[in-house]
Amino acid sequence: MPIFEFRCLECGSLFEKLFMIPEEQAEILCPKCNSPNFERVVSRTNYIMGVGKQGKTPKLSSKDCGEGNSCTTLELPGYSR
């Protein structure tokens, strides 16, 4: 049962809609202003990064990847091959 988050294009409020089945068709209106004009937004996660196993912390590194391009890598503590 996915929960989707939307932003009203009229008043700017954020609201969620729970869909019970994937094929469900529902009329979605802003709960504050009843506008049918909205956009779907990417929801934030409830994940906190901190100290992992063996006291290691995530490491963010950047490097030059050629002709004016840069790459960023996030190394997470835990299993490695």
mmCIF file of the N, C-alpha and C atoms, coordinates in Angstrom:
data_MODEL
# 
_entry.id   MODEL 
# 
loop_
_atom_site.group_PDB 
_atom_site.id 
_atom_site.type_symbol 
_atom_site.label_atom_id 
_atom_site.label_alt_id 
_atom_site.label_comp_id 
_atom_site.label_asym_id 
_atom_site.label_entity_id 
_atom_site.label_seq_id 
_atom_site.pdbx_PDB_ins_code 
_atom_site.Cartn_x 
_atom_site.Cartn_y 
_atom_site.Cartn_z 
_atom_site.occupancy 
_atom_site.B_iso_or_equiv 
_atom_site.pdbx_formal_charge 
_atom_site.auth_seq_id 
_atom_site.auth_comp_id 
_atom_site.auth_asym_id 
_atom_site.auth_atom_id 
_atom_site.pdbx_PDB_model_num 
ATOM 1   N N  . MET A 1 1  ? 0.835   -1.173 0.000   1.00 0.00 ? 1  MET A N  1 
ATOM 2   C CA . MET A 1 1  ? 0.000   0.000  0.000   1.00 0.00 ? 1  MET A CA 1 
ATOM 3   C C  . MET A 1 1  ? 0.881   1.238  0.000   1.00 0.00 ? 1  MET A C  1 
ATOM 4   N N  . PRO A 1 2  ? 1.131   1.805  -1.146  1.00 0.00 ? 2  PRO A N  1 
ATOM 5   C CA . PRO A 1 2  ? 2.013   2.976  -1.200  1.00 0.00 ? 2  PRO A CA 1 
ATOM 6   C C  . PRO A 1 2  ? 1.325   4.251  -0.728  1.00 0.00 ? 2  PRO A C  1 
ATOM 7   N N  . ILE A 1 3  ? 2.116   5.090  -0.068  1.00 0.00 ? 3  ILE A N  1 
ATOM 8   C CA . ILE A 1 3  ? 1.679   6.423  0.309   1.00 0.00 ? 3  ILE A CA 1 
ATOM 9   C C  . ILE A 1 3  ? 2.459   7.392  -0.567  1.00 0.00 ? 3  ILE A C  1 
ATOM 10  N N  . PHE A 1 4  ? 1.738   8.241  -1.283  1.00 0.00 ? 4  PHE A N  1 
ATOM 11  C CA . PHE A 1 4  ? 2.377   9.234  -2.144  1.00 0.00 ? 4  PHE A CA 1 
ATOM 12  C C  . PHE A 1 4  ? 2.200   10.609 -1.529  1.00 0.00 ? 4  PHE A C  1 
ATOM 13  N N  . GLU A 1 5  ? 3.197   11.463 -1.731  1.00 0.00 ? 5  GLU A N  1 
ATOM 14  C CA . GLU A 1 5  ? 3.166   12.819 -1.200  1.00 0.00 ? 5  GLU A CA 1 
ATOM 15  C C  . GLU A 1 5  ? 2.998   13.792 -2.357  1.00 0.00 ? 5  GLU A C  1 
ATOM 16  N N  . PHE A 1 6  ? 2.172   14.808 -2.149  1.00 0.00 ? 6  PHE A N  1 
ATOM 17  C CA . PHE A 1 6  ? 1.859   15.791 -3.186  1.00 0.00 ? 6  PHE A CA 1 
ATOM 18  C C  . PHE A 1 6  ? 2.020   17.199 -2.631  1.00 0.00 ? 6  PHE A C  1 
ATOM 19  N N  . ARG A 1 7  ? 2.283   18.162 -3.542  1.00 0.00 ? 7  ARG A N  1 
ATOM 20  C CA . ARG A 1 7  ? 2.333   19.589 -3.196  1.00 0.00 ? 7  ARG A CA 1 
ATOM 21  C C  . ARG A 1 7  ? 1.272   20.301 -4.030  1.00 0.00 ? 7  ARG A C  1 
ATOM 22  N N  . CYS A 1 8  ? 0.425   21.056 -3.347  1.00 0.00 ? 8  CYS A N  1 
ATOM 23  C CA . CYS A 1 8  ? -0.623  21.820 -4.022  1.00 0.00 ? 8  CYS A CA 1 
ATOM 24  C C  . CYS A 1 8  ? 0.021   22.981 -4.779  1.00 0.00 ? 8  CYS A C  1 
ATOM 25  N N  . LEU A 1 9  ? -0.345  23.151 -6.038  1.00 0.00 ? 9  LEU A N  1 
ATOM 26  C CA . LEU A 1 9  ? 0.220   24.234 -6.844  1.00 0.00 ? 9  LEU A CA 1 
ATOM 27  C C  . LEU A 1 9  ? -0.486  25.565 -6.587  1.00 0.00 ? 9  LEU A C  1 
ATOM 28  N N  . GLU A 1 10 ? -1.606  25.525 -5.864  1.00 0.00 ? 10 GLU A N  1 
ATOM 29  C CA . GLU A 1 10 ? -2.336  26.756 -5.552  1.00 0.00 ? 10 GLU A CA 1 
ATOM 30  C C  . GLU A 1 10 ? -1.882  27.359 -4.220  1.00 0.00 ? 10 GLU A C  1 
ATOM 31  N N  . CYS A 1 11 ? -1.898  26.556 -3.145  1.00 0.00 ? 11 CYS A N  1 
ATOM 32  C CA . CYS A 1 11 ? -1.564  27.099 -1.818  1.00 0.00 ? 11 CYS A CA 1 
ATOM 33  C C  . CYS A 1 11 ? -0.211  26.628 -1.295  1.00 0.00 ? 11 CYS A C  1 
ATOM 34  N N  . GLY A 1 12 ? 0.435   25.645 -1.964  1.00 0.00 ? 12 GLY A N  1 
ATOM 35  C CA . GLY A 1 12 ? 1.759   25.191 -1.580  1.00 0.00 ? 12 GLY A CA 1 
ATOM 36  C C  . GLY A 1 12 ? 1.809   24.172 -0.454  1.00 0.00 ? 12 GLY A C  1 
ATOM 37  N N  . SER A 1 13 ? 0.661   23.750 0.073   1.00 0.00 ? 13 SER A N  1 
ATOM 38  C CA . SER A 1 13 ? 0.681   22.796 1.187   1.00 0.00 ? 13 SER A CA 1 
ATOM 39  C C  . SER A 1 13 ? 1.055   21.401 0.696   1.00 0.00 ? 13 SER A C  1 
ATOM 40  N N  . LEU A 1 14 ? 1.678   20.633 1.599   1.00 0.00 ? 14 LEU A N  1 
ATOM 41  C CA . LEU A 1 14 ? 2.046   19.247 1.318   1.00 0.00 ? 14 LEU A CA 1 
ATOM 42  C C  . LEU A 1 14 ? 0.996   18.339 1.932   1.00 0.00 ? 14 LEU A C  1 
ATOM 43  N N  . PHE A 1 15 ? 0.621   17.279 1.187   1.00 0.00 ? 15 PHE A N  1 
ATOM 44  C CA . PHE A 1 15 ? -0.324  16.312 1.720   1.00 0.00 ? 15 PHE A CA 1 
ATOM 45  C C  . PHE A 1 15 ? -0.018  14.939 1.151   1.00 0.00 ? 15 PHE A C  1 
ATOM 46  N N  . GLU A 1 16 ? -0.532  13.908 1.832   1.00 0.00 ? 16 GLU A N  1 
ATOM 47  C CA . GLU A 1 16 ? -0.282  12.524 1.441   1.00 0.00 ? 16 GLU A CA 1 
ATOM 48  C C  . GLU A 1 16 ? -1.573  11.842 1.040   1.00 0.00 ? 16 GLU A C  1 
ATOM 49  N N  . LYS A 1 17 ? -1.446  10.808 0.199   1.00 0.00 ? 17 LYS A N  1 
ATOM 50  C CA . LYS A 1 17 ? -2.597  9.997  -0.205  1.00 0.00 ? 17 LYS A CA 1 
ATOM 51  C C  . LYS A 1 17 ? -2.176  8.543  -0.163  1.00 0.00 ? 17 LYS A C  1 
ATOM 52  N N  . LEU A 1 18 ? -2.928  7.729  0.551   1.00 0.00 ? 18 LEU A N  1 
ATOM 53  C CA . LEU A 1 18 ? -2.690  6.291  0.642   1.00 0.00 ? 18 LEU A CA 1 
ATOM 54  C C  . LEU A 1 18 ? -3.527  5.596  -0.419  1.00 0.00 ? 18 LEU A C  1 
ATOM 55  N N  . PHE A 1 19 ? -2.887  4.750  -1.227  1.00 0.00 ? 19 PHE A N  1 
ATOM 56  C CA . PHE A 1 19 ? -3.592  3.976  -2.245  1.00 0.00 ? 19 PHE A CA 1 
ATOM 57  C C  . PHE A 1 19 ? -3.650  2.526  -1.779  1.00 0.00 ? 19 PHE A C  1 
ATOM 58  N N  . MET A 1 20 ? -4.845  1.971  -1.678  1.00 0.00 ? 20 MET A N  1 
ATOM 59  C CA . MET A 1 20 ? -5.027  0.623  -1.160  1.00 0.00 ? 20 MET A CA 1 
ATOM 60  C C  . MET A 1 20 ? -4.612  -0.449 -2.168  1.00 0.00 ? 20 MET A C  1 
ATOM 61  N N  . ILE A 1 21 ? -4.828  -0.196 -3.468  1.00 0.00 ? 21 ILE A N  1 
ATOM 62  C CA . ILE A 1 21 ? -4.426  -1.134 -4.513  1.00 0.00 ? 21 ILE A CA 1 
ATOM 63  C C  . ILE A 1 21 ? -3.759  -0.328 -5.628  1.00 0.00 ? 21 ILE A C  1 
ATOM 64  N N  . PRO A 1 22 ? -2.812  -0.920 -6.364  1.00 0.00 ? 22 PRO A N  1 
ATOM 65  C CA . PRO A 1 22 ? -2.077  -0.174 -7.394  1.00 0.00 ? 22 PRO A CA 1 
ATOM 66  C C  . PRO A 1 22 ? -2.968  0.439  -8.482  1.00 0.00 ? 22 PRO A C  1 
ATOM 67  N N  . GLU A 1 23 ? -4.043  -0.220 -8.826  1.00 0.00 ? 23 GLU A N  1 
ATOM 68  C CA . GLU A 1 23 ? -4.899  0.265  -9.913  1.00 0.00 ? 23 GLU A CA 1 
ATOM 69  C C  . GLU A 1 23 ? -5.960  1.249  -9.433  1.00 0.00 ? 23 GLU A C  1 
ATOM 70  N N  . GLU A 1 24 ? -5.943  1.593  -8.152  1.00 0.00 ? 24 GLU A N  1 
ATOM 71  C CA . GLU A 1 24 ? -6.978  2.460  -7.593  1.00 0.00 ? 24 GLU A CA 1 
ATOM 72  C C  . GLU A 1 24 ? -6.996  3.816  -8.294  1.00 0.00 ? 24 GLU A C  1 
ATOM 73  N N  . GLN A 1 25 ? -8.186  4.253  -8.643  1.00 0.00 ? 25 GLN A N  1 
ATOM 74  C CA . GLN A 1 25 ? -8.358  5.568  -9.235  1.00 0.00 ? 25 GLN A CA 1 
ATOM 75  C C  . GLN A 1 25 ? -9.071  6.432  -8.204  1.00 0.00 ? 25 GLN A C  1 
ATOM 76  N N  . ALA A 1 26 ? -8.515  7.565  -7.892  1.00 0.00 ? 26 ALA A N  1 
ATOM 77  C CA . ALA A 1 26 ? -9.091  8.424  -6.861  1.00 0.00 ? 26 ALA A CA 1 
ATOM 78  C C  . ALA A 1 26 ? -9.031  9.872  -7.301  1.00 0.00 ? 26 ALA A C  1 
ATOM 79  N N  . GLU A 1 27 ? -10.026 10.624 -6.888  1.00 0.00 ? 27 GLU A N  1 
ATOM 80  C CA . GLU A 1 27 ? -10.002 12.061 -7.130  1.00 0.00 ? 27 GLU A CA 1 
ATOM 81  C C  . GLU A 1 27 ? -9.180  12.669 -6.002  1.00 0.00 ? 27 GLU A C  1 
ATOM 82  N N  . ILE A 1 28 ? -8.115  13.362 -6.363  1.00 0.00 ? 28 ILE A N  1 
ATOM 83  C CA . ILE A 1 28 ? -7.238  13.945 -5.361  1.00 0.00 ? 28 ILE A CA 1 
ATOM 84  C C  . ILE A 1 28 ? -7.436  15.452 -5.353  1.00 0.00 ? 28 ILE A C  1 
ATOM 85  N N  . LEU A 1 29 ? -7.764  15.972 -4.179  1.00 0.00 ? 29 LEU A N  1 
ATOM 86  C CA . LEU A 1 29 ? -7.924  17.407 -3.986  1.00 0.00 ? 29 LEU A CA 1 
ATOM 87  C C  . LEU A 1 29 ? -7.091  17.828 -2.782  1.00 0.00 ? 29 LEU A C  1 
ATOM 88  N N  . CYS A 1 30 ? -6.586  19.043 -2.835  1.00 0.00 ? 30 CYS A N  1 
ATOM 89  C CA . CYS A 1 30 ? -5.837  19.580 -1.703  1.00 0.00 ? 30 CYS A CA 1 
ATOM 90  C C  . CYS A 1 30 ? -6.776  19.664 -0.495  1.00 0.00 ? 30 CYS A C  1 
ATOM 91  N N  . PRO A 1 31 ? -6.368  19.126 0.653   1.00 0.00 ? 31 PRO A N  1 
ATOM 92  C CA . PRO A 1 31 ? -7.240  19.184 1.829   1.00 0.00 ? 31 PRO A CA 1 
ATOM 93  C C  . PRO A 1 31 ? -7.428  20.596 2.400   1.00 0.00 ? 31 PRO A C  1 
ATOM 94  N N  . LYS A 1 32 ? -6.537  21.540 2.057   1.00 0.00 ? 32 LYS A N  1 
ATOM 95  C CA . LYS A 1 32 ? -6.667  22.906 2.577   1.00 0.00 ? 32 LYS A CA 1 
ATOM 96  C C  . LYS A 1 32 ? -7.538  23.796 1.688   1.00 0.00 ? 32 LYS A C  1 
ATOM 97  N N  . CYS A 1 33 ? -7.305  23.752 0.349   1.00 0.00 ? 33 CYS A N  1 
ATOM 98  C CA . CYS A 1 33 ? -8.017  24.675 -0.538  1.00 0.00 ? 33 CYS A CA 1 
ATOM 99  C C  . CYS A 1 33 ? -8.896  23.968 -1.574  1.00 0.00 ? 33 CYS A C  1 
ATOM 100 N N  . ASN A 1 34 ? -8.929  22.639 -1.542  1.00 0.00 ? 34 ASN A N  1 
ATOM 101 C CA . ASN A 1 34 ? -9.737  21.820 -2.468  1.00 0.00 ? 34 ASN A CA 1 
ATOM 102 C C  . ASN A 1 34 ? -9.350  21.985 -3.930  1.00 0.00 ? 34 ASN A C  1 
ATOM 103 N N  . SER A 1 35 ? -8.142  22.400 -4.208  1.00 0.00 ? 35 SER A N  1 
ATOM 104 C CA . SER A 1 35 ? -7.673  22.552 -5.586  1.00 0.00 ? 35 SER A CA 1 
ATOM 105 C C  . SER A 1 35 ? -7.286  21.192 -6.165  1.00 0.00 ? 35 SER A C  1 
ATOM 106 N N  . PRO A 1 36 ? -7.602  20.960 -7.447  1.00 0.00 ? 36 PRO A N  1 
ATOM 107 C CA . PRO A 1 36 ? -7.165  19.730 -8.110  1.00 0.00 ? 36 PRO A CA 1 
ATOM 108 C C  . PRO A 1 36 ? -5.787  19.869 -8.752  1.00 0.00 ? 36 PRO A C  1 
ATOM 109 N N  . ASN A 1 37 ? -5.132  21.025 -8.585  1.00 0.00 ? 37 ASN A N  1 
ATOM 110 C CA . ASN A 1 37 ? -3.819  21.280 -9.179  1.00 0.00 ? 37 ASN A CA 1 
ATOM 111 C C  . ASN A 1 37 ? -2.728  20.954 -8.177  1.00 0.00 ? 37 ASN A C  1 
ATOM 112 N N  . PHE A 1 38 ? -1.947  19.911 -8.469  1.00 0.00 ? 38 PHE A N  1 
ATOM 113 C CA . PHE A 1 38 ? -0.909  19.468 -7.555  1.00 0.00 ? 38 PHE A CA 1 
ATOM 114 C C  . PHE A 1 38 ? 0.198   18.803 -8.341  1.00 0.00 ? 38 PHE A C  1 
ATOM 115 N N  . GLU A 1 39 ? 1.318   18.548 -7.675  1.00 0.00 ? 39 GLU A N  1 
ATOM 116 C CA . GLU A 1 39 ? 2.419   17.795 -8.263  1.00 0.00 ? 39 GLU A CA 1 
ATOM 117 C C  . GLU A 1 39 ? 2.879   16.761 -7.250  1.00 0.00 ? 39 GLU A C  1 
ATOM 118 N N  . ARG A 1 40 ? 3.364   15.641 -7.744  1.00 0.00 ? 40 ARG A N  1 
ATOM 119 C CA . ARG A 1 40 ? 3.882   14.610 -6.855  1.00 0.00 ? 40 ARG A CA 1 
ATOM 120 C C  . ARG A 1 40 ? 5.311   14.973 -6.492  1.00 0.00 ? 40 ARG A C  1 
ATOM 121 N N  . VAL A 1 41 ? 5.657   14.821 -5.235  1.00 0.00 ? 41 VAL A N  1 
ATOM 122 C CA . VAL A 1 41 ? 7.001   15.139 -4.771  1.00 0.00 ? 41 VAL A CA 1 
ATOM 123 C C  . VAL A 1 41 ? 7.656   13.884 -4.190  1.00 0.00 ? 41 VAL A C  1 
ATOM 124 N N  . VAL A 1 42 ? 8.972   13.890 -4.137  1.00 0.00 ? 42 VAL A N  1 
ATOM 125 C CA . VAL A 1 42 ? 9.717   12.775 -3.572  1.00 0.00 ? 42 VAL A CA 1 
ATOM 126 C C  . VAL A 1 42 ? 9.703   12.931 -2.057  1.00 0.00 ? 42 VAL A C  1 
ATOM 127 N N  . SER A 1 43 ? 9.241   11.930 -1.371  1.00 0.00 ? 43 SER A N  1 
ATOM 128 C CA . SER A 1 43 ? 9.154   11.972 0.088   1.00 0.00 ? 43 SER A CA 1 
ATOM 129 C C  . SER A 1 43 ? 10.531  11.831 0.717   1.00 0.00 ? 43 SER A C  1 
ATOM 130 N N  . ARG A 1 44 ? 10.717  12.454 1.861   1.00 0.00 ? 44 ARG A N  1 
ATOM 131 C CA . ARG A 1 44 ? 11.951  12.297 2.623   1.00 0.00 ? 44 ARG A CA 1 
ATOM 132 C C  . ARG A 1 44 ? 11.926  10.952 3.330   1.00 0.00 ? 44 ARG A C  1 
ATOM 133 N N  . THR A 1 45 ? 13.097  10.409 3.543   1.00 0.00 ? 45 THR A N  1 
ATOM 134 C CA . THR A 1 45 ? 13.175  9.148  4.272   1.00 0.00 ? 45 THR A CA 1 
ATOM 135 C C  . THR A 1 45 ? 13.383  9.416  5.751   1.00 0.00 ? 45 THR A C  1 
ATOM 136 N N  . ASN A 1 46 ? 13.161  8.419  6.556   1.00 0.00 ? 46 ASN A N  1 
ATOM 137 C CA . ASN A 1 46 ? 13.362  8.531  7.986   1.00 0.00 ? 46 ASN A CA 1 
ATOM 138 C C  . ASN A 1 46 ? 14.596  7.712  8.362   1.00 0.00 ? 46 ASN A C  1 
ATOM 139 N N  . TYR A 1 47 ? 15.706  7.996  7.705   1.00 0.00 ? 47 TYR A N  1 
ATOM 140 C CA . TYR A 1 47 ? 16.937  7.251  7.900   1.00 0.00 ? 47 TYR A CA 1 
ATOM 141 C C  . TYR A 1 47 ? 18.012  8.213  8.378   1.00 0.00 ? 47 TYR A C  1 
ATOM 142 N N  . ILE A 1 48 ? 18.648  7.887  9.473   1.00 0.00 ? 48 ILE A N  1 
ATOM 143 C CA . ILE A 1 48 ? 19.705  8.737  10.019  1.00 0.00 ? 48 ILE A CA 1 
ATOM 144 C C  . ILE A 1 48 ? 21.034  8.028  9.847   1.00 0.00 ? 48 ILE A C  1 
ATOM 145 N N  . MET A 1 49 ? 21.968  8.702  9.213   1.00 0.00 ? 49 MET A N  1 
ATOM 146 C CA . MET A 1 49 ? 23.293  8.125  9.039   1.00 0.00 ? 49 MET A CA 1 
ATOM 147 C C  . MET A 1 49 ? 24.141  8.513  10.229  1.00 0.00 ? 49 MET A C  1 
ATOM 148 N N  . GLY A 1 50 ? 24.849  7.564  10.737  1.00 0.00 ? 50 GLY A N  1 
ATOM 149 C CA . GLY A 1 50 ? 25.704  7.839  11.885  1.00 0.00 ? 50 GLY A CA 1 
ATOM 150 C C  . GLY A 1 50 ? 26.825  6.832  11.929  1.00 0.00 ? 50 GLY A C  1 
ATOM 151 N N  . VAL A 1 51 ? 27.304  6.602  13.097  1.00 0.00 ? 51 VAL A N  1 
ATOM 152 C CA . VAL A 1 51 ? 28.409  5.674  13.279  1.00 0.00 ? 51 VAL A CA 1 
ATOM 153 C C  . VAL A 1 51 ? 27.914  4.258  13.037  1.00 0.00 ? 51 VAL A C  1 
ATOM 154 N N  . GLY A 1 52 ? 28.611  3.534  12.186  1.00 0.00 ? 52 GLY A N  1 
ATOM 155 C CA . GLY A 1 52 ? 28.240  2.165  11.860  1.00 0.00 ? 52 GLY A CA 1 
ATOM 156 C C  . GLY A 1 52 ? 29.021  1.165  12.688  1.00 0.00 ? 52 GLY A C  1 
ATOM 157 N N  . LYS A 1 53 ? 29.079  -0.071 12.197  1.00 0.00 ? 53 LYS A N  1 
ATOM 158 C CA . LYS A 1 53 ? 29.823  -1.117 12.885  1.00 0.00 ? 53 LYS A CA 1 
ATOM 159 C C  . LYS A 1 53 ? 31.297  -0.736 12.979  1.00 0.00 ? 53 LYS A C  1 
ATOM 160 N N  . GLN A 1 54 ? 31.934  -1.171 14.009  1.00 0.00 ? 54 GLN A N  1 
ATOM 161 C CA . GLN A 1 54 ? 33.341  -0.889 14.301  1.00 0.00 ? 54 GLN A CA 1 
ATOM 162 C C  . GLN A 1 54 ? 33.623  0.608  14.413  1.00 0.00 ? 54 GLN A C  1 
ATOM 163 N N  . GLY A 1 55 ? 32.599  1.430  14.701  1.00 0.00 ? 55 GLY A N  1 
ATOM 164 C CA . GLY A 1 55 ? 32.803  2.861  14.918  1.00 0.00 ? 55 GLY A CA 1 
ATOM 165 C C  . GLY A 1 55 ? 33.137  3.638  13.664  1.00 0.00 ? 55 GLY A C  1 
ATOM 166 N N  . LYS A 1 56 ? 32.883  3.071  12.489  1.00 0.00 ? 56 LYS A N  1 
ATOM 167 C CA . LYS A 1 56 ? 33.188  3.761  11.241  1.00 0.00 ? 56 LYS A CA 1 
ATOM 168 C C  . LYS A 1 56 ? 32.025  4.679  10.858  1.00 0.00 ? 56 LYS A C  1 
ATOM 169 N N  . THR A 1 57 ? 32.355  5.808  10.267  1.00 0.00 ? 57 THR A N  1 
ATOM 170 C CA . THR A 1 57 ? 31.324  6.739  9.811   1.00 0.00 ? 57 THR A CA 1 
ATOM 171 C C  . THR A 1 57 ? 31.326  6.787  8.291   1.00 0.00 ? 57 THR A C  1 
ATOM 172 N N  . PRO A 1 58 ? 30.196  7.202  7.676   1.00 0.00 ? 58 PRO A N  1 
ATOM 173 C CA . PRO A 1 58 ? 30.159  7.337  6.224   1.00 0.00 ? 58 PRO A CA 1 
ATOM 174 C C  . PRO A 1 58 ? 31.190  8.360  5.758   1.00 0.00 ? 58 PRO A C  1 
ATOM 175 N N  . LYS A 1 59 ? 31.778  8.132  4.586   1.00 0.00 ? 59 LYS A N  1 
ATOM 176 C CA . LYS A 1 59 ? 32.818  9.009  4.071   1.00 0.00 ? 59 LYS A CA 1 
ATOM 177 C C  . LYS A 1 59 ? 32.400  9.495  2.675   1.00 0.00 ? 59 LYS A C  1 
ATOM 178 N N  . LEU A 1 60 ? 32.388  10.809 2.498   1.00 0.00 ? 60 LEU A N  1 
ATOM 179 C CA . LEU A 1 60 ? 32.039  11.422 1.229   1.00 0.00 ? 60 LEU A CA 1 
ATOM 180 C C  . LEU A 1 60 ? 33.323  11.918 0.579   1.00 0.00 ? 60 LEU A C  1 
ATOM 181 N N  . SER A 1 61 ? 33.586  11.473 -0.659  1.00 0.00 ? 61 SER A N  1 
ATOM 182 C CA . SER A 1 61 ? 34.796  11.912 -1.340  1.00 0.00 ? 61 SER A CA 1 
ATOM 183 C C  . SER A 1 61 ? 34.468  12.343 -2.759  1.00 0.00 ? 61 SER A C  1 
ATOM 184 N N  . SER A 1 62 ? 35.183  13.338 -3.242  1.00 0.00 ? 62 SER A N  1 
ATOM 185 C CA . SER A 1 62 ? 35.014  13.846 -4.600  1.00 0.00 ? 62 SER A CA 1 
ATOM 186 C C  . SER A 1 62 ? 36.327  13.712 -5.348  1.00 0.00 ? 62 SER A C  1 
ATOM 187 N N  . LYS A 1 63 ? 36.234  13.525 -6.658  1.00 0.00 ? 63 LYS A N  1 
ATOM 188 C CA . LYS A 1 63 ? 37.439  13.455 -7.475  1.00 0.00 ? 63 LYS A CA 1 
ATOM 189 C C  . LYS A 1 63 ? 37.134  13.971 -8.873  1.00 0.00 ? 63 LYS A C  1 
ATOM 190 N N  . ASP A 1 64 ? 38.179  14.283 -9.612  1.00 0.00 ? 64 ASP A N  1 
ATOM 191 C CA . ASP A 1 64 ? 38.048  14.747 -10.984 1.00 0.00 ? 64 ASP A CA 1 
ATOM 192 C C  . ASP A 1 64 ? 37.788  13.553 -11.886 1.00 0.00 ? 64 ASP A C  1 
ATOM 193 N N  . CYS A 1 65 ? 36.743  13.633 -12.684 1.00 0.00 ? 65 CYS A N  1 
ATOM 194 C CA . CYS A 1 65 ? 36.379  12.524 -13.579 1.00 0.00 ? 65 CYS A CA 1 
ATOM 195 C C  . CYS A 1 65 ? 36.538  12.910 -15.049 1.00 0.00 ? 65 CYS A C  1 
ATOM 196 N N  . GLY A 1 66 ? 37.470  13.814 -15.324 1.00 0.00 ? 66 GLY A N  1 
ATOM 197 C CA . GLY A 1 66 ? 37.748  14.197 -16.703 1.00 0.00 ? 66 GLY A CA 1 
ATOM 198 C C  . GLY A 1 66 ? 37.134  15.529 -17.073 1.00 0.00 ? 66 GLY A C  1 
ATOM 199 N N  . GLU A 1 67 ? 37.595  16.150 -18.085 1.00 0.00 ? 67 GLU A N  1 
ATOM 200 C CA . GLU A 1 67 ? 37.145  17.388 -18.718 1.00 0.00 ? 67 GLU A CA 1 
ATOM 201 C C  . GLU A 1 67 ? 36.071  18.166 -17.954 1.00 0.00 ? 67 GLU A C  1 
ATOM 202 N N  . GLY A 1 68 ? 36.412  18.721 -16.806 1.00 0.00 ? 68 GLY A N  1 
ATOM 203 C CA . GLY A 1 68 ? 35.496  19.579 -16.055 1.00 0.00 ? 68 GLY A CA 1 
ATOM 204 C C  . GLY A 1 68 ? 34.384  18.847 -15.326 1.00 0.00 ? 68 GLY A C  1 
ATOM 205 N N  . ASN A 1 69 ? 34.435  17.544 -15.260 1.00 0.00 ? 69 ASN A N  1 
ATOM 206 C CA . ASN A 1 69 ? 33.420  16.768 -14.548 1.00 0.00 ? 69 ASN A CA 1 
ATOM 207 C C  . ASN A 1 69 ? 33.980  16.299 -13.219 1.00 0.00 ? 69 ASN A C  1 
ATOM 208 N N  . SER A 1 70 ? 33.126  16.292 -12.202 1.00 0.00 ? 70 SER A N  1 
ATOM 209 C CA . SER A 1 70 ? 33.553  15.748 -10.918 1.00 0.00 ? 70 SER A CA 1 
ATOM 210 C C  . SER A 1 70 ? 32.590  14.655 -10.490 1.00 0.00 ? 70 SER A C  1 
ATOM 211 N N  . CYS A 1 71 ? 33.096  13.688 -9.750  1.00 0.00 ? 71 CYS A N  1 
ATOM 212 C CA . CYS A 1 71 ? 32.297  12.566 -9.263  1.00 0.00 ? 71 CYS A CA 1 
ATOM 213 C C  . CYS A 1 71 ? 32.323  12.583 -7.748  1.00 0.00 ? 71 CYS A C  1 
ATOM 214 N N  . THR A 1 72 ? 31.211  12.226 -7.155  1.00 0.00 ? 72 THR A N  1 
ATOM 215 C CA . THR A 1 72 ? 31.126  12.146 -5.705  1.00 0.00 ? 72 THR A CA 1 
ATOM 216 C C  . THR A 1 72 ? 30.766  10.724 -5.318  1.00 0.00 ? 72 THR A C  1 
ATOM 217 N N  . THR A 1 73 ? 31.447  10.185 -4.322  1.00 0.00 ? 73 THR A N  1 
ATOM 218 C CA . THR A 1 73 ? 31.215  8.826  -3.850  1.00 0.00 ? 73 THR A CA 1 
ATOM 219 C C  . THR A 1 73 ? 30.899  8.855  -2.363  1.00 0.00 ? 73 THR A C  1 
ATOM 220 N N  . LEU A 1 74 ? 29.880  8.093  -1.965  1.00 0.00 ? 74 LEU A N  1 
ATOM 221 C CA . LEU A 1 74 ? 29.537  7.948  -0.555  1.00 0.00 ? 74 LEU A CA 1 
ATOM 222 C C  . LEU A 1 74 ? 29.867  6.526  -0.152  1.00 0.00 ? 74 LEU A C  1 
ATOM 223 N N  . GLU A 1 75 ? 30.835  6.383  0.748   1.00 0.00 ? 75 GLU A N  1 
ATOM 224 C CA . GLU A 1 75 ? 31.238  5.063  1.229   1.00 0.00 ? 75 GLU A CA 1 
ATOM 225 C C  . GLU A 1 75 ? 30.561  4.813  2.561   1.00 0.00 ? 75 GLU A C  1 
ATOM 226 N N  . LEU A 1 76 ? 29.703  3.777  2.618   1.00 0.00 ? 76 LEU A N  1 
ATOM 227 C CA . LEU A 1 76 ? 28.978  3.444  3.826   1.00 0.00 ? 76 LEU A CA 1 
ATOM 228 C C  . LEU A 1 76 ? 29.683  2.328  4.572   1.00 0.00 ? 76 LEU A C  1 
ATOM 229 N N  . PRO A 1 77 ? 29.752  2.407  5.899   1.00 0.00 ? 77 PRO A N  1 
ATOM 230 C CA . PRO A 1 77 ? 30.372  1.320  6.667   1.00 0.00 ? 77 PRO A CA 1 
ATOM 231 C C  . PRO A 1 77 ? 29.517  0.073  6.600   1.00 0.00 ? 77 PRO A C  1 
ATOM 232 N N  . GLY A 1 78 ? 30.142  -1.064 6.707   1.00 0.00 ? 78 GLY A N  1 
ATOM 233 C CA . GLY A 1 78 ? 29.401  -2.322 6.687   1.00 0.00 ? 78 GLY A CA 1 
ATOM 234 C C  . GLY A 1 78 ? 30.102  -3.338 5.813   1.00 0.00 ? 78 GLY A C  1 
ATOM 235 N N  . TYR A 1 79 ? 29.336  -4.230 5.235   1.00 0.00 ? 79 TYR A N  1 
ATOM 236 C CA . TYR A 1 79 ? 29.869  -5.311 4.424   1.00 0.00 ? 79 TYR A CA 1 
ATOM 237 C C  . TYR A 1 79 ? 30.606  -4.777 3.216   1.00 0.00 ? 79 TYR A C  1 
ATOM 238 N N  . SER A 1 80 ? 31.753  -5.335 2.933   1.00 0.00 ? 80 SER A N  1 
ATOM 239 C CA . SER A 1 80 ? 32.487  -5.012 1.699   1.00 0.00 ? 80 SER A CA 1 
ATOM 240 C C  . SER A 1 80 ? 33.033  -6.311 1.126   1.00 0.00 ? 80 SER A C  1 
ATOM 241 N N  . ARG A 1 81 ? 33.221  -6.338 -0.159  1.00 0.00 ? 81 ARG A N  1 
ATOM 242 C CA . ARG A 1 81 ? 33.675  -7.551 -0.846  1.00 0.00 ? 81 ARG A CA 1 
ATOM 243 C C  . ARG A 1 81 ? 35.142  -7.710 -0.780  1.00 0.00 ? 81 ARG A C  1 
# 
